[in-house]
Amino acid sequence: MIVRIMGEGQVTLAESRLAELNELDEELLAEMENGDGPGFRTTLQALLAKVHELGEPLPDESLEPSDLILPSPDATLEEVKELLTDDGLIPGS
């Protein structure tokens, strides 16, 4: 699966790894619902770091269709709310 991190580029990630991201996604959702700005910022950074850890970056010149789009590391709570689905940022979480 191809994951785009807005403002950074794309990473290829095995779908089997999504389960490892779900806990952080659920935590991020809870912090957003509670208006916990500092917690949101910390968890967003942890989620993106985990994607980098588990994935393999695609070359900058590669433009593959993205299966999943994640916010940039400096996204605001309001910007991330616009990206959310009922499942959070990561489907099936």
ZAKEZA-125634 format. One line per 2 residues: their letters; for each residue x negated, y negated, z of N, C-alpha, C. Coordinates in nm, 2 decimals. Each point is the difference from the previous one (the first is absolute). Example, Ala and Ser with C-alpha at 12.3 -4.5 7.8 and 13.67 -1.06 7.14 Angstrom:
2
AS	-1.32:0.57:0.78:0.09:-0.12:0.00:-0.09:-0.12:0.00 | 0.04:-0.11:-0.07:-0.09:-0.11:0.00:0.08:-0.11:0.08 .
END
This chain:
93
MI	-0.08:0.12:0.00:0.08:-0.12:0.00:-0.09:-0.12:0.00 | 0.05:-0.11:-0.07:-0.08:-0.12:-0.01:0.07:-0.10:0.10 .
VR	-0.09:-0.06:0.09:0.05:-0.10:0.10:-0.07:-0.13:-0.04 | 0.08:-0.10:-0.01:-0.05:-0.14:-0.02:0.01:-0.07:0.13 .
IM	-0.12:-0.06:0.03:0.00:-0.10:0.12:-0.01:-0.14:-0.07 | 0.11:-0.07:0.03:0.01:-0.13:-0.07:-0.13:-0.09:0.03 .
GE	-0.06:-0.05:-0.10:-0.11:-0.09:0.01:-0.13:0.08:0.01 | 0.00:0.13:0.00:-0.12:0.08:0.02:-0.03:0.10:-0.12 .
GQ	0.11:0.06:-0.05:-0.02:0.10:-0.11:0.07:0.13:0.03 | -0.04:0.10:-0.06:0.07:0.13:0.01:-0.09:0.11:0.05 .
VT	0.07:0.09:0.07:-0.07:0.12:0.06:0.08:0.12:-0.04 | -0.07:0.11:-0.03:0.07:0.12:-0.02:0.01:0.08:0.13 .
LA	0.11:0.05:0.03:0.02:0.07:0.13:0.09:0.12:-0.02 | -0.05:0.12:0.06:0.08:0.12:-0.01:0.13:-0.02:0.07 .
ES	0.11:0.04:-0.06:0.13:-0.01:0.07:0.01:0.07:0.13 | -0.08:0.10:0.01:0.00:0.08:0.13:-0.06:-0.09:0.12 .
RL	-0.06:-0.11:-0.04:-0.06:-0.09:0.10:0.10:-0.10:0.06 | 0.12:-0.01:-0.07:0.10:-0.10:0.04:0.05:0.02:0.14 .
AE	0.00:0.13:0.04:0.05:0.03:0.14:-0.09:-0.06:0.10 | -0.13:-0.02:-0.03:-0.10:-0.06:0.09:0.03:-0.15:0.02 .
LN	0.06:-0.06:-0.10:0.03:-0.14:0.00:0.13:-0.03:0.06 | 0.09:0.10:0.01:0.14:-0.03:0.05:0.00:-0.05:0.14 .
EL	-0.08:0.05:0.09:0.00:-0.05:0.14:-0.03:-0.15:0.00 | -0.10:-0.04:-0.07:-0.03:-0.15:0.00:0.11:-0.08:-0.07 .
DE	0.06:0.06:-0.10:0.12:-0.07:-0.07:0.11:-0.01:0.10 | 0.03:0.10:0.08:0.11:-0.01:0.10:-0.03:-0.10:0.11 .
EL	-0.13:-0.01:0.04:-0.04:-0.09:0.10:0.01:-0.14:-0.06 | -0.03:-0.02:-0.12:0.01:-0.13:-0.07:0.14:-0.05:0.00 .
LA	0.09:0.09:-0.04:0.14:-0.03:-0.01:0.06:-0.05:0.14 | -0.04:0.08:0.10:0.05:-0.04:0.14:-0.06:-0.14:0.04 .
EM	-0.12:-0.03:-0.03:-0.06:-0.13:0.03:0.07:-0.11:-0.08 | 0.04:0.03:-0.12:0.07:-0.10:-0.08:0.13:-0.03:0.06 .
EN	0.08:0.11:0.03:0.13:-0.02:0.06:0.00:-0.07:0.13 | -0.11:0.01:0.08:-0.01:-0.06:0.13:-0.07:-0.14:-0.01 .
GD	-0.04:-0.04:-0.12:-0.06:-0.13:-0.02:-0.14:-0.01:0.06 | -0.07:0.12:0.02:-0.13:0.00:0.06:-0.11:-0.03:-0.10 .
GP	-0.02:-0.13:-0.02:-0.10:-0.04:-0.10:-0.14:0.05:0.02 | -0.06:-0.01:0.12:-0.13:0.06:0.02:-0.01:0.15:-0.02 .
GF	0.10:0.07:0.05:0.00:0.15:-0.02:0.02:0.03:-0.15 | 0.09:-0.07:-0.07:0.01:0.02:-0.14:-0.13:-0.02:-0.08 .
RT	-0.07:-0.11:0.03:-0.13:-0.02:-0.06:-0.10:0.11:0.02 | -0.01:0.05:0.12:-0.09:0.11:0.03:0.04:0.12:-0.07 .
TL	0.13:0.04:0.00:0.04:0.12:-0.06:-0.01:-0.01:-0.15 | 0.03:-0.11:-0.06:-0.02:-0.02:-0.15:-0.14:0.03:-0.03 .
QA	-0.10:-0.06:0.07:-0.14:0.02:-0.02:-0.04:0.15:0.01 | 0.06:0.06:0.10:-0.03:0.15:0.02:0.06:0.08:-0.11 .
LL	0.12:-0.03:-0.05:0.06:0.07:-0.11:-0.09:-0.01:-0.13 | -0.04:-0.12:-0.03:-0.08:-0.02:-0.12:-0.13:0.06:0.01 .
AK	-0.06:0.00:0.12:-0.13:0.06:0.02:0.01:0.15:-0.02 | 0.11:0.06:0.05:0.03:0.15:-0.02:0.01:0.03:-0.15 .
VH	0.07:-0.08:-0.07:0.01:0.02:-0.15:-0.13:0.00:-0.06 | -0.09:-0.09:0.03:-0.14:-0.01:-0.05:-0.07:0.13:0.04 .
EL	0.01:0.04:0.13:-0.07:0.12:0.05:0.04:0.13:-0.07 | 0.13:0.01:-0.03:0.06:0.13:-0.06:-0.01:0.00:-0.15 .
GE	0.00:-0.12:-0.06:0.01:-0.01:-0.14:-0.13:-0.03:-0.07 | 0.00:0.00:-0.13:-0.11:-0.02:-0.08:0.03:-0.12:-0.09 .
PL	-0.08:-0.11:0.01:0.03:-0.12:-0.08:-0.01:0.03:-0.15 | 0.09:-0.06:-0.08:-0.01:0.00:-0.14:-0.08:-0.11:-0.05 .
PD	-0.07:0.01:-0.11:-0.08:-0.11:-0.06:0.09:-0.13:-0.02 | -0.06:-0.11:0.02:0.08:-0.13:-0.01:0.06:-0.01:-0.14 .
ES	-0.06:0.05:-0.10:0.05:-0.01:-0.14:0.12:0.09:-0.03 | 0.02:0.10:0.10:0.11:0.10:-0.02:0.13:-0.07:0.04 .
LE	0.10:0.02:-0.09:0.13:-0.05:0.03:0.10:0.11:-0.01 | 0.01:0.08:0.10:0.10:0.11:0.00:0.13:-0.04:0.07 .
PS	0.11:0.06:-0.04:0.13:-0.03:0.06:-0.01:0.04:0.15 | 0.04:-0.09:0.09:-0.01:0.03:0.14:0.13:0.07:0.05 .
DL	-0.02:0.11:0.08:0.10:0.07:0.06:0.05:-0.06:0.13 | -0.09:-0.08:0.06:0.02:-0.06:0.13:-0.07:-0.13:0.01 .
IL	0.07:-0.11:0.04:-0.07:-0.13:0.01:0.01:-0.04:0.15 | -0.12:-0.03:0.05:-0.02:-0.05:0.14:-0.04:-0.15:0.00 .
PS	0.04:-0.07:0.10:-0.04:-0.14:0.01:-0.14:-0.02:0.02 | -0.05:-0.12:-0.03:-0.14:-0.04:0.02:-0.02:-0.01:0.15 .
PD	-0.13:0.01:0.04:-0.04:0.00:0.14:0.05:-0.13:0.07 | 0.01:-0.11:-0.07:0.04:-0.13:0.06:0.15:-0.03:-0.02 .
AT	0.08:0.10:-0.04:0.14:-0.03:-0.02:0.07:-0.03:0.13 | 0.10:-0.09:-0.01:0.07:-0.04:0.12:0.11:0.10:0.03 .
LE	0.05:0.00:0.12:0.11:0.09:0.04:0.12:-0.02:-0.10 | 0.03:-0.13:-0.04:0.11:-0.02:-0.08:-0.02:0.06:-0.14 .
EV	-0.13:-0.01:-0.05:-0.03:0.05:-0.14:0.02:0.15:0.00 | -0.04:0.07:0.11:0.01:0.14:0.01:0.14:0.05:0.01 .
KE	0.08:-0.08:0.07:0.15:0.03:0.01:0.06:0.01:-0.14 | -0.05:-0.08:-0.10:0.06:0.00:-0.13:-0.04:0.13:-0.08 .
LL	-0.11:0.06:0.04:-0.05:0.12:-0.06:0.07:0.13:0.05 | 0.07:-0.01:0.11:0.05:0.12:0.07:0.11:0.06:-0.07 .
TD	0.01:0.13:0.02:0.12:0.08:-0.04:0.05:0.05:0.13 | 0.11:0.08:-0.01:0.05:0.07:0.13:-0.10:0.09:0.06 .
DG	-0.09:0.05:-0.08:-0.10:0.09:0.05:-0.13:-0.07:0.05 | -0.01:-0.13:0.00:-0.12:-0.07:0.03:-0.08:-0.03:-0.13 .
LI	-0.13:-0.02:0.02:-0.08:-0.02:-0.12:-0.04:0.13:-0.07 | 0.00:0.11:0.07:-0.03:0.13:-0.05:0.12:0.09:-0.01 .
PG	0.03:0.04:-0.12:0.12:0.09:-0.01:-0.01:0.12:0.09 | 0.11:0.04:0.06:0.01:0.12:0.08:-0.05:-0.02:0.14 .
S	-0.03:-0.12:0.04:-0.05:-0.02:0.14:0.12:-0.02:0.09 .
END
